[in-house]
Amino acid sequence: MSAIGGIIAKNGMAPSVQAITSLAEAMTSGGPDGCKWVVRNNVAIIFREFRTTPESNGSRQPYAGSGDVIAAWDGRLDNREEILAATGEAAGSADVELIAAVYNRWGAECATHLTGDFAFSVWDGGKRSLMLARDAIGARSAYYAVTDELVIWASEIRALLNFPGIDAEIDDEYMAGYIIIESDPGRSPFKSIKPIPPGTTVIITDTNIAVRRHWSLDARQALRYSSDAEYEAHFRELFFQAVRRRLRSDRPVCAELSGGLDSSSIVCVADRLISQRECEATHLKTISYVFLESPTADEREYISTVEDQRGEKGIHIAEESCPILSEFPYEGFIDYPTPLSCFGGRCDQIVAAMNGAGARTLLRGEGGDQVLWGEVKIPFELADLTRDLNVTGLWRQLIAWSAHQRMSIIHLLWQGAIWPCLPRAIRYLVGVPVHASLSKCLDPEFAARIDLKGRLLGDPEADEARFRYPSAREQYSILLRVISLVSGGYANYYSKLGTVEISYPFLDKTLLEFLFAIPVEQKLRPGETRSLLRRALRDILPPQVAARTDKKGPDEAIHRALFRRWPMIQQLLKNSEICARGYVNPSALRRALEAARHGLPQDSQMLLRFLSLEIWLRSVANWRKRLRHPDGYAEVLPHMMTAATGSSRTTDLSWSSSELPAR
């Protein structure tokens, strides 16, 4: 991903070269293709370049268009043809030029007209306003902070923490959400730093900060066809489009292939598009993580089936070559807590494999489970039928689901039909099925303070009256979880590794709007999860993959890792930060880890979240210790300071730029 950033000095003076260089240098993990900045009066706008699309090769950023508008863009614009028609710009225009044109036409509402993965800034000197915007799911990062002296924004949190007046006080509200997989995308781990929430525009002026939604799912939209075939054809068209959009590259593209339905669908569709020359990418390379010692996690049977159909073996990364928990990188600063930090060796090997293939874009399958009902605990179709008072349909589906789930009809009637239809307040009073393992491990006072029971009901935004059907409300709540995952730790961890841009076809905005407008029974049927995907891609997927009903997970490998790394984990949890901050009951956590390392059933994903949070807290503590400069700025290499200083002394500040060497 490219990196954007900037500084507004409230005293009206031009930001110092030291401040500009500090911010630019702190974002070196993004933008290995060079760095430029523009200074206008008291505003500096910085761009670090990472080229992934053909249009980006000729792009010049920050882009100073006509008038007082300066734009910086990190993204991939998917509806270029629409924007070209609306603005009259030349067909070969770079994305950033189109963003400036869109702003000139629609002003602060311009983001509503954009489709793609993006984060961008627009400084309007005439209005003295800064606009920051982020795409629907937050695939690209953007943060800002305001002090008495400065307004600062950047693609990475660490770049903001370098400045005086921005402290690293941890936000316990964010931590609570992280622990229960309900992180608020409108919060960052630090109280003084605000993210641009996904689907949101932030306008900052001299006197005000306004936060506006430019996209959200419209629950009033309902799409009804007369046959399954029509739903299948529409889904197929939109899914092909979602994958094609992410193949807009003049380099090879990589895709993770686990052998599951989601990753296999992306790979097989991408392969079809490339072979028929219906996209710009000319080659797809798959990357698979395989488990040689953990049979219950090993998906090589399905991975090989997809590879055989493609006629090309992908890159296999054996878990044994970079075991889970083998690296704890808390010696270096980590922007966000993320379970990916427990898989540091794997992430490093993925980046190395992509560099070897000459690829910069990695397609991942996140979102498939959430938007296509990959897992079924409660069949919310029953609640929808109850909401419509469809007694005949409810009885028919109760019988079908009872046979499939092996549950009594009375149990299903309560859990699947009645409970989800109750108002949130009543569901809270009646009692919430609390996650037993989580409630045992959390410190009781912390659980009470964060209202664990209320949080496990899901985001209150998903309970608004605009959701007519319980299935839509539940699926929206699930979508918010994956958005918080993608927009937080995932985006930041991979950007820290550099030279990798992650993209998620299942979270394509146009596809999401379609999937939330169609009936739930198109996606989920008794005995068939992801029904629409299986039906629509039956001629694309290998039959063995399309028909599979199981899904393997990494639990066995995680248990082995806990056993092998137990001495290190004991050391890690000695004087534990998560216990010292009152998040976790230390004895309960130790018992859970002891049970897991001996192979007993435990929520291994929860345990990784606790361990990754411990890693993150230690990385923050170590980073604080290493801060040495009394003015709070990060260390900047002397030759960079010399080059930057020389440039600023010989160039008019109305257009000041400097190339910084990439690391």
VMD Tcl script that draws the C-alpha trace (Angstrom):
set ca {
  {0.00 0.00 0.00}
  {1.08 3.55 -0.61}
  {1.22 5.91 2.36}
  {-0.35 9.33 2.76}
  {0.22 11.88 5.50}
  {0.41 15.53 6.32}
  {0.72 18.31 8.87}
  {-1.24 21.50 9.45}
  {0.51 23.98 11.74}
  {-2.06 25.96 13.70}
  {0.29 28.91 14.19}
  {0.12 29.69 10.48}
  {3.81 28.97 9.89}
  {5.12 26.34 7.46}
  {5.76 22.99 9.20}
  {9.45 22.47 9.92}
  {11.54 20.31 7.64}
  {12.34 18.16 10.68}
  {8.64 17.51 11.29}
  {7.94 16.75 7.62}
  {10.93 14.43 7.32}
  {10.04 12.68 10.55}
  {6.54 11.94 9.33}
  {7.74 10.82 5.91}
  {10.46 8.58 7.32}
  {8.10 6.98 9.83}
  {5.96 5.69 6.94}
  {8.73 3.86 5.09}
  {6.98 0.48 5.37}
  {4.53 1.87 2.80}
  {5.72 3.39 -0.43}
  {9.06 1.82 -1.45}
  {8.87 3.59 -4.83}
  {9.87 7.00 -3.52}
  {8.56 9.89 -1.46}
  {7.43 13.43 -2.30}
  {5.79 16.21 -0.39}
  {4.16 19.54 -1.06}
  {4.17 22.54 1.29}
  {1.59 25.29 0.91}
  {1.65 28.00 3.55}
  {1.08 26.19 6.88}
  {0.21 22.81 5.32}
  {2.47 19.93 4.28}
  {1.11 16.92 2.36}
  {3.25 13.78 2.02}
  {2.99 10.78 -0.29}
  {5.04 7.59 -0.30}
  {4.48 5.63 -3.48}
  {3.69 1.93 -3.98}
  {2.75 1.18 -7.59}
  {0.32 -1.68 -8.23}
  {-1.92 -0.54 -11.12}
  {-0.96 0.54 -14.66}
  {-2.28 4.05 -14.00}
  {-0.09 4.46 -10.92}
  {3.09 4.19 -12.99}
  {2.61 7.66 -14.41}
  {1.04 9.20 -11.34}
  {2.57 12.25 -9.66}
  {1.60 12.71 -6.03}
  {0.73 14.73 -4.06}
  {-1.35 16.04 -6.96}
  {-1.79 19.80 -7.14}
  {-4.63 20.36 -9.58}
  {-6.34 23.56 -10.57}
  {-7.05 26.10 -7.86}
  {-6.12 25.45 -4.27}
  {-6.83 21.70 -4.17}
  {-4.05 19.20 -3.35}
  {-4.88 15.47 -3.27}
  {-3.02 12.38 -2.09}
  {-4.49 8.97 -2.88}
  {-3.72 5.45 -1.66}
  {-5.99 3.10 -3.48}
  {-7.48 1.34 -6.45}
  {-10.42 3.11 -8.11}
  {-12.84 0.51 -9.47}
  {-15.45 2.71 -11.15}
  {-13.04 4.68 -13.30}
  {-15.34 4.64 -16.34}
  {-18.19 6.20 -14.38}
  {-15.91 8.87 -12.95}
  {-14.38 9.63 -16.35}
  {-17.85 10.11 -17.81}
  {-18.97 12.32 -14.91}
  {-15.87 14.54 -14.83}
  {-14.81 14.62 -18.48}
  {-11.21 13.77 -17.56}
  {-8.90 12.07 -20.08}
  {-9.03 8.25 -20.19}
  {-5.37 7.92 -19.21}
  {-5.72 10.05 -16.08}
  {-4.23 8.64 -12.89}
  {-6.64 7.76 -10.09}
  {-5.48 10.70 -8.00}
  {-6.32 13.12 -10.83}
  {-9.83 11.71 -10.93}
  {-10.16 12.16 -7.17}
  {-9.25 15.84 -7.49}
  {-11.82 16.19 -10.29}
  {-14.48 14.40 -8.23}
  {-13.79 16.72 -5.31}
  {-14.04 19.79 -7.52}
  {-17.45 18.59 -8.72}
  {-19.05 17.18 -5.57}
  {-16.99 18.62 -2.73}
  {-17.31 16.89 0.64}
  {-19.80 14.38 -0.83}
  {-17.33 13.09 -3.40}
  {-16.56 9.81 -1.60}
  {-20.17 8.64 -2.11}
  {-19.39 8.40 -5.83}
  {-16.30 6.19 -5.44}
  {-15.97 2.42 -5.52}
  {-12.76 0.62 -4.62}
  {-10.21 0.19 -1.84}
  {-8.91 3.59 -0.82}
  {-7.81 6.16 1.70}
  {-7.22 9.71 0.51}
  {-6.78 13.29 1.62}
  {-7.79 16.52 -0.07}
  {-6.57 19.88 1.16}
  {-8.72 22.78 -0.04}
  {-6.72 25.95 0.50}
  {-9.62 28.19 -0.47}
  {-11.88 26.74 2.21}
  {-8.99 25.98 4.56}
  {-10.39 22.49 5.06}
  {-8.88 19.03 5.08}
  {-10.95 16.07 3.90}
  {-9.93 12.51 4.81}
  {-11.90 9.53 3.52}
  {-11.71 5.76 3.69}
  {-13.41 3.01 1.68}
  {-16.38 0.92 2.78}
  {-14.44 -1.80 4.60}
  {-11.27 0.07 5.56}
  {-8.89 -1.99 3.42}
  {-6.52 1.02 3.40}
  {-5.44 2.76 6.61}
  {-5.78 6.40 7.64}
  {-5.47 8.09 11.06}
  {-5.40 11.59 12.43}
  {-4.59 13.39 15.66}
  {-5.13 16.94 16.84}
  {-2.93 18.74 19.36}
  {-2.79 22.36 20.53}
  {-0.25 23.09 17.80}
  {-0.85 20.63 14.97}
  {-3.30 18.57 12.96}
  {-1.50 15.45 11.72}
  {-2.67 12.54 9.58}
  {-0.92 9.41 8.31}
  {-1.43 5.90 7.00}
  {0.36 4.43 10.03}
  {-0.15 4.98 13.73}
  {3.55 4.91 14.51}
  {4.08 7.97 12.34}
  {1.72 10.01 14.54}
  {3.15 8.78 17.84}
  {6.44 10.44 16.93}
  {5.04 13.91 17.60}
  {4.89 15.89 20.85}
  {1.41 16.24 22.27}
  {0.33 12.81 21.01}
  {0.69 10.31 23.81}
  {0.52 6.53 23.74}
  {-2.18 6.15 26.40}
  {-3.97 2.89 25.64}
  {-7.73 2.87 25.03}
  {-9.27 0.15 27.20}
  {-12.53 0.40 25.24}
  {-10.67 -0.67 22.12}
  {-8.94 -3.45 24.04}
  {-12.28 -4.77 25.28}
  {-13.56 -4.93 21.72}
  {-10.40 -6.64 20.53}
  {-10.64 -9.36 23.15}
  {-14.19 -10.33 22.18}
  {-13.70 -9.75 18.41}
  {-15.96 -6.69 18.44}
  {-13.44 -3.86 18.00}
  {-14.97 -0.49 17.24}
  {-13.59 0.59 13.82}
  {-14.01 4.17 15.01}
  {-11.37 3.69 17.72}
  {-7.67 2.99 17.60}
  {-5.62 1.31 20.36}
  {-4.50 4.79 21.48}
  {-6.85 7.41 22.91}
  {-5.16 10.35 21.22}
  {-5.26 8.87 17.70}
  {-8.47 8.51 15.72}
  {-8.92 6.28 12.68}
  {-11.02 7.38 9.74}
  {-13.81 4.81 10.25}
  {-14.54 2.61 7.21}
  {-17.13 4.18 4.92}
  {-16.57 7.59 6.51}
  {-15.38 11.06 5.58}
  {-13.80 13.40 8.13}
  {-13.72 17.16 7.44}
  {-11.28 19.19 9.56}
  {-11.38 23.00 9.52}
  {-9.91 25.66 11.78}
  {-12.96 25.48 14.05}
  {-14.57 22.06 13.61}
  {-14.15 18.33 12.98}
  {-17.14 16.74 11.20}
  {-17.48 12.96 10.77}
  {-19.90 11.83 8.05}
  {-20.88 8.42 6.73}
  {-20.49 8.21 2.97}
  {-21.49 4.54 2.75}
  {-23.49 2.04 4.76}
  {-25.65 -0.92 3.85}
  {-29.19 0.15 3.02}
  {-31.38 -2.38 4.82}
  {-34.45 -1.10 2.97}
  {-33.15 -2.51 -0.29}
  {-34.72 -5.86 -1.16}
  {-33.95 -7.78 -4.35}
  {-36.37 -10.56 -5.28}
  {-36.13 -12.77 -8.36}
  {-38.51 -15.47 -9.53}
  {-35.94 -18.29 -9.77}
  {-32.69 -19.58 -8.31}
  {-31.08 -19.23 -11.73}
  {-31.53 -15.45 -11.69}
  {-29.86 -15.10 -8.29}
  {-27.03 -17.36 -9.44}
  {-26.43 -15.39 -12.63}
  {-26.38 -12.05 -10.80}
  {-24.03 -13.35 -8.09}
  {-21.71 -14.84 -10.69}
  {-21.56 -11.56 -12.60}
  {-20.76 -9.53 -9.46}
  {-18.24 -12.02 -8.07}
  {-16.37 -12.13 -11.38}
  {-16.39 -8.33 -11.34}
  {-15.07 -8.25 -7.75}
  {-12.14 -10.51 -8.64}
  {-11.48 -8.71 -11.95}
  {-11.25 -5.36 -10.16}
  {-8.46 -6.75 -8.02}
  {-6.56 -8.07 -11.03}
  {-5.97 -4.55 -12.35}
  {-2.21 -4.92 -12.24}
  {0.66 -4.97 -14.69}
  {2.47 -7.42 -12.43}
  {1.73 -11.01 -11.39}
  {-0.87 -11.31 -8.63}
  {-0.77 -13.76 -5.71}
  {-3.73 -15.40 -3.97}
  {-3.86 -17.42 -0.79}
  {-5.19 -20.93 -1.42}
  {-6.28 -22.88 1.65}
  {-8.44 -25.42 -0.16}
  {-11.61 -24.00 1.36}
  {-14.54 -22.72 -0.68}
  {-13.70 -19.04 -0.31}
  {-10.05 -19.08 -1.37}
  {-10.68 -21.73 -4.04}
  {-13.47 -19.63 -5.56}
  {-11.20 -16.59 -5.80}
  {-8.36 -18.60 -7.36}
  {-10.55 -20.44 -9.89}
  {-12.37 -17.28 -11.00}
  {-9.10 -15.33 -11.26}
  {-7.60 -18.17 -13.29}
  {-10.57 -18.12 -15.66}
  {-10.36 -14.35 -16.11}
  {-6.61 -14.44 -16.79}
  {-6.80 -17.39 -19.20}
  {-9.56 -15.66 -21.19}
  {-7.67 -12.34 -21.07}
  {-10.55 -10.55 -19.39}
  {-8.32 -8.66 -16.94}
  {-5.03 -6.79 -16.90}
  {-3.02 -9.25 -14.78}
  {-1.29 -11.91 -16.86}
  {-0.39 -14.46 -14.20}
  {-1.69 -15.72 -10.86}
  {0.50 -17.48 -8.30}
  {-1.07 -19.28 -5.34}
  {0.41 -19.42 -1.84}
  {-0.70 -22.17 0.54}
  {0.10 -22.81 4.18}
  {0.31 -26.56 4.76}
  {0.48 -28.64 7.93}
  {2.67 -31.73 7.62}
  {2.50 -32.77 11.28}
  {-1.12 -31.80 12.09}
  {-3.52 -33.98 10.06}
  {-6.66 -32.29 11.38}
  {-5.41 -28.98 9.98}
  {-3.98 -30.28 6.70}
  {-5.87 -29.23 3.54}
  {-3.40 -30.47 0.93}
  {-5.98 -32.81 -0.56}
  {-8.16 -29.86 -1.62}
  {-5.26 -27.55 -2.41}
  {-3.89 -30.13 -4.86}
  {-7.32 -30.51 -6.49}
  {-7.39 -26.79 -7.34}
  {-3.73 -26.85 -8.45}
  {-4.41 -29.84 -10.73}
  {-7.33 -28.04 -12.35}
  {-5.12 -24.98 -12.95}
  {-2.21 -27.09 -14.16}
  {0.19 -25.23 -11.90}
  {1.57 -26.04 -8.47}
  {1.58 -23.11 -6.11}
  {4.01 -22.04 -3.42}
  {3.66 -24.20 -0.29}
  {4.79 -22.84 3.06}
  {5.09 -25.65 5.58}
  {3.99 -24.77 9.09}
  {6.98 -26.68 10.38}
  {9.37 -24.28 8.60}
  {7.90 -21.26 10.40}
  {5.86 -22.62 13.32}
  {3.04 -20.74 14.97}
  {4.38 -18.75 17.94}
  {7.92 -19.16 16.62}
  {8.46 -15.41 16.48}
  {7.31 -12.83 18.98}
  {8.27 -9.51 17.40}
  {7.51 -7.34 20.42}
  {11.02 -5.91 20.28}
  {9.77 -3.80 17.37}
  {6.73 -1.56 17.51}
  {3.43 -3.08 16.31}
  {0.73 -0.55 15.42}
  {-2.25 -2.77 16.27}
  {-2.78 -5.89 18.34}
  {-3.50 -8.72 15.90}
  {-3.41 -12.54 15.98}
  {-1.15 -12.27 12.91}
  {1.71 -11.46 15.29}
  {1.52 -15.10 16.45}
  {2.19 -16.10 12.82}
  {5.17 -13.81 12.23}
  {7.26 -16.43 10.44}
  {4.41 -17.26 8.07}
  {3.82 -13.60 7.19}
  {7.52 -13.07 6.50}
  {7.58 -16.07 4.17}
  {4.47 -14.86 2.32}
  {6.16 -11.52 1.68}
  {9.35 -13.28 0.54}
  {7.37 -15.54 -1.80}
  {5.55 -12.56 -3.30}
  {8.79 -10.67 -3.80}
  {10.23 -13.73 -5.54}
  {7.20 -13.89 -7.85}
  {7.40 -10.17 -8.61}
  {3.90 -9.68 -7.16}
  {2.60 -6.86 -4.99}
  {-1.09 -7.75 -4.62}
  {-2.34 -10.63 -2.45}
  {-5.97 -11.80 -2.70}
  {-7.46 -13.21 0.50}
  {-10.79 -14.87 1.27}
  {-11.84 -12.93 4.38}
  {-15.53 -12.14 4.37}
  {-16.72 -15.25 2.53}
  {-17.90 -16.94 5.71}
  {-19.62 -13.80 6.93}
  {-21.48 -12.68 3.80}
  {-22.44 -16.13 2.50}
  {-23.26 -17.91 5.81}
  {-20.31 -20.27 5.93}
  {-21.10 -21.37 9.48}
  {-24.48 -22.04 11.06}
  {-25.11 -21.90 14.77}
  {-28.64 -20.50 14.61}
  {-30.65 -20.71 11.33}
  {-31.95 -17.13 11.26}
  {-34.22 -17.97 8.34}
  {-36.62 -19.26 11.02}
  {-36.75 -15.83 12.65}
  {-37.46 -14.17 9.29}
  {-40.40 -16.52 8.73}
  {-41.65 -15.73 12.24}
  {-41.32 -12.01 11.53}
  {-43.53 -12.47 8.43}
  {-46.01 -14.66 10.38}
  {-45.46 -17.37 7.76}
  {-46.61 -20.31 9.88}
  {-46.60 -22.86 7.06}
  {-43.10 -21.95 5.90}
  {-41.83 -21.86 9.49}
  {-43.12 -25.36 10.26}
  {-41.65 -26.77 7.04}
  {-38.23 -25.26 7.76}
  {-38.30 -26.25 11.43}
  {-38.65 -29.87 10.37}
  {-35.86 -29.56 7.79}
  {-33.45 -27.77 10.15}
  {-34.27 -30.11 13.03}
  {-33.24 -33.09 10.90}
  {-30.06 -31.39 9.73}
  {-28.93 -29.85 13.04}
  {-30.11 -32.84 15.08}
  {-31.94 -30.53 17.46}
  {-35.42 -30.78 18.88}
  {-38.06 -28.65 17.19}
  {-38.81 -26.92 20.53}
  {-35.15 -25.95 20.95}
  {-34.97 -24.64 17.38}
  {-38.26 -22.79 17.77}
  {-36.90 -20.88 20.77}
  {-33.34 -20.31 19.59}
  {-33.92 -19.83 15.87}
  {-37.44 -18.39 15.62}
  {-38.45 -16.59 18.83}
  {-35.22 -15.39 20.50}
  {-33.88 -13.40 17.51}
  {-37.24 -11.60 17.13}
  {-37.22 -10.24 20.66}
  {-36.18 -6.59 21.17}
  {-32.58 -6.14 22.27}
  {-33.57 -4.98 25.77}
  {-35.64 -8.10 26.35}
  {-32.93 -10.40 25.02}
  {-30.51 -8.73 27.43}
  {-32.87 -9.28 30.40}
  {-33.79 -12.84 29.49}
  {-30.11 -13.72 29.36}
  {-27.38 -13.88 26.77}
  {-25.57 -17.13 25.99}
  {-22.19 -15.95 27.31}
  {-19.01 -17.39 25.81}
  {-18.03 -19.72 28.67}
  {-14.28 -19.89 27.95}
  {-14.04 -16.13 27.51}
  {-16.02 -15.29 30.66}
  {-13.78 -17.61 32.71}
  {-10.56 -16.08 31.42}
  {-11.55 -12.43 31.74}
  {-11.04 -10.63 35.02}
  {-14.56 -10.42 36.57}
  {-14.29 -6.69 37.28}
  {-13.17 -6.02 33.71}
  {-16.00 -8.16 32.31}
  {-18.52 -6.19 34.38}
  {-16.97 -2.83 33.44}
  {-17.15 -3.50 29.71}
  {-20.63 -5.07 29.97}
  {-19.57 -8.38 28.44}
  {-23.15 -9.63 28.24}
  {-24.26 -6.58 26.28}
  {-21.28 -6.70 23.94}
  {-21.95 -10.34 23.08}
  {-25.38 -9.31 21.79}
  {-23.56 -7.59 18.94}
  {-23.19 -3.99 17.90}
  {-26.26 -1.88 18.83}
  {-26.09 -0.35 15.35}
  {-27.14 -3.74 14.03}
  {-30.34 -3.59 16.10}
  {-31.73 -0.46 14.51}
  {-35.31 -0.47 13.31}
  {-34.05 -0.22 9.72}
  {-33.34 -3.97 9.79}
  {-36.68 -5.55 9.04}
  {-35.40 -9.11 9.25}
  {-33.40 -10.70 12.09}
  {-31.17 -12.49 9.55}
  {-30.11 -9.15 8.06}
  {-29.49 -7.71 11.52}
  {-27.35 -10.70 12.52}
  {-25.44 -10.78 9.26}
  {-24.73 -7.05 9.52}
  {-23.38 -7.58 13.03}
  {-21.13 -10.36 11.70}
  {-19.99 -8.11 8.85}
  {-19.00 -5.41 11.35}
  {-16.71 -7.95 13.03}
  {-14.87 -8.80 9.84}
  {-14.62 -5.10 8.94}
  {-13.05 -4.40 12.33}
  {-10.59 -7.24 11.66}
  {-9.68 -6.08 8.15}
  {-9.55 -2.35 8.89}
  {-7.49 -2.74 12.06}
  {-4.82 -5.32 12.73}
  {-4.77 -7.00 9.31}
  {-4.30 -3.82 7.28}
  {-1.63 -2.53 9.63}
  {0.35 -5.73 10.13}
  {0.78 -6.46 6.43}
  {1.55 -2.82 5.63}
  {4.32 -2.97 8.27}
  {5.90 -5.86 6.38}
  {6.01 -3.72 3.25}
  {5.65 -4.48 -0.47}
  {2.28 -6.20 0.03}
  {-1.18 -4.92 -0.79}
  {-4.03 -7.07 0.54}
  {-7.38 -7.20 -1.25}
  {-10.63 -8.99 -0.38}
  {-12.97 -9.89 -3.28}
  {-15.77 -11.08 -0.97}
  {-15.84 -7.63 0.66}
  {-16.34 -5.79 -2.62}
  {-18.83 -2.98 -2.00}
  {-21.09 -3.81 -4.98}
  {-21.13 -7.49 -4.09}
  {-21.96 -6.72 -0.44}
  {-24.93 -4.58 -1.43}
  {-26.30 -7.44 -3.56}
  {-25.77 -10.13 -0.93}
  {-27.53 -8.11 1.77}
  {-30.51 -7.40 -0.49}
  {-31.37 -11.02 -1.37}
  {-33.28 -13.52 0.84}
  {-31.26 -15.46 3.38}
  {-32.48 -18.78 1.96}
  {-30.46 -18.08 -1.18}
  {-27.28 -18.17 0.90}
  {-28.15 -20.76 3.51}
  {-30.22 -23.92 3.20}
  {-30.56 -26.96 5.46}
  {-27.52 -29.10 4.77}
  {-25.91 -26.52 2.47}
  {-23.95 -23.52 3.69}
  {-22.82 -20.99 1.05}
  {-25.60 -22.34 -1.17}
  {-25.51 -19.49 -3.67}
  {-21.74 -19.70 -4.11}
  {-21.82 -23.46 -4.71}
  {-24.64 -23.18 -7.26}
  {-23.29 -20.17 -9.12}
  {-19.74 -21.52 -9.48}
  {-20.49 -25.22 -10.00}
  {-18.75 -25.17 -13.41}
  {-15.76 -23.22 -12.05}
  {-14.87 -25.05 -8.84}
  {-13.47 -28.58 -8.78}
  {-16.38 -30.89 -7.80}
  {-14.49 -32.16 -4.75}
  {-14.13 -28.62 -3.41}
  {-17.65 -27.49 -4.33}
  {-19.20 -30.45 -2.52}
  {-17.15 -30.32 0.67}
  {-19.08 -29.69 3.86}
  {-16.23 -29.75 6.37}
  {-13.79 -27.01 7.24}
  {-10.48 -27.76 8.88}
  {-8.93 -25.38 11.35}
  {-5.47 -24.85 12.87}
  {-6.37 -25.99 16.41}
  {-4.09 -29.04 16.43}
  {-1.15 -27.00 15.14}
  {-1.83 -24.30 17.75}
  {-1.87 -26.92 20.52}
  {1.44 -28.31 19.25}
  {2.90 -24.80 19.16}
  {1.81 -24.14 22.75}
  {3.45 -27.39 23.84}
  {6.72 -26.68 22.02}
  {6.95 -23.05 23.04}
  {5.76 -23.47 26.60}
  {8.96 -22.21 28.28}
  {8.85 -19.08 26.14}
  {5.13 -18.58 26.84}
  {5.76 -18.92 30.56}
  {8.42 -16.23 30.25}
  {6.08 -14.09 28.15}
  {3.35 -14.26 30.77}
  {5.70 -13.65 33.68}
  {4.76 -10.20 34.95}
  {2.09 -10.24 32.27}
  {0.86 -6.91 30.88}
  {-2.67 -8.21 30.16}
  {-2.95 -9.35 33.78}
  {-1.35 -6.21 35.21}
  {-3.87 -4.05 33.31}
  {-6.73 -6.08 34.76}
  {-7.96 -7.61 31.51}
  {-7.39 -11.27 32.33}
  {-7.64 -13.61 35.30}
  {-4.06 -15.02 35.40}
  {-4.89 -18.39 36.97}
  {-7.79 -18.99 34.58}
  {-5.65 -18.09 31.56}
  {-2.86 -20.38 32.71}
  {-5.30 -23.28 33.17}
  {-6.70 -22.72 29.67}
  {-3.21 -22.61 28.12}
  {-2.12 -25.70 30.08}
  {-5.17 -27.61 28.83}
  {-4.59 -26.50 25.23}
  {-0.90 -27.43 25.22}
  {-1.88 -30.95 26.28}
  {-4.38 -31.19 23.43}
  {-7.56 -30.74 25.44}
  {-10.42 -28.85 23.72}
  {-10.05 -25.11 24.16}
  {-10.93 -22.00 22.19}
  {-7.50 -21.72 20.59}
  {-8.41 -18.58 18.64}
  {-9.29 -16.84 21.90}
  {-5.96 -17.89 23.41}
  {-4.10 -16.46 20.42}
  {-5.92 -13.18 20.91}
  {-4.73 -13.05 24.52}
  {-1.16 -13.90 23.52}
  {-1.15 -11.40 20.65}
  {-2.46 -8.69 22.99}
  {0.38 -9.47 25.41}
  {2.86 -9.22 22.52}
  {1.41 -5.89 21.45}
  {1.43 -4.38 24.95}
  {5.09 -5.37 25.34}
  {5.95 -3.89 21.97}
  {4.42 -0.59 23.09}
  {6.28 -0.71 26.41}
  {9.60 -1.41 24.67}
  {8.97 1.33 22.13}
  {8.43 3.85 24.92}
  {11.76 2.89 26.45}
  {13.59 3.45 23.17}
  {12.33 6.99 22.64}
  {15.39 9.14 23.22}
  {14.91 12.51 21.60}
  {13.66 15.11 24.07}
  {11.50 16.79 21.44}
  {9.62 13.54 20.87}
  {10.54 13.07 17.22}
  {11.69 9.70 15.93}
  {15.31 9.25 14.97}
  {15.97 10.41 11.42}
  {19.06 9.39 9.49}
  {21.50 12.32 9.23}
  {21.90 12.09 5.45}
  {18.13 12.31 5.06}
  {17.99 15.39 7.22}
  {20.81 16.94 5.20}
  {19.12 16.22 1.87}
  {15.76 17.47 3.09}
  {17.22 20.61 4.62}
  {19.11 21.41 1.45}
  {15.96 20.99 -0.61}
  {13.88 23.24 1.61}
  {16.48 26.03 1.46}
  {16.64 26.16 -2.33}
  {13.00 25.61 -3.29}
  {9.95 27.84 -3.13}
  {7.68 26.50 -0.37}
  {4.69 26.67 -2.72}
  {6.11 23.50 -4.29}
  {8.64 21.75 -2.10}
  {9.51 18.11 -2.67}
  {12.28 15.71 -1.79}
  {13.08 12.15 -2.74}
  {13.83 9.96 0.26}
  {15.74 6.72 -0.30}
  {13.64 3.59 0.30}
  {14.86 1.21 2.96}
}
mol new
graphics top color blue
foreach p $ca { graphics top sphere $p radius 0.5 }
foreach p [lrange $ca 0 end-1] q [lrange $ca 1 end] { graphics top cylinder $p $q radius 0.2 }
display resetview
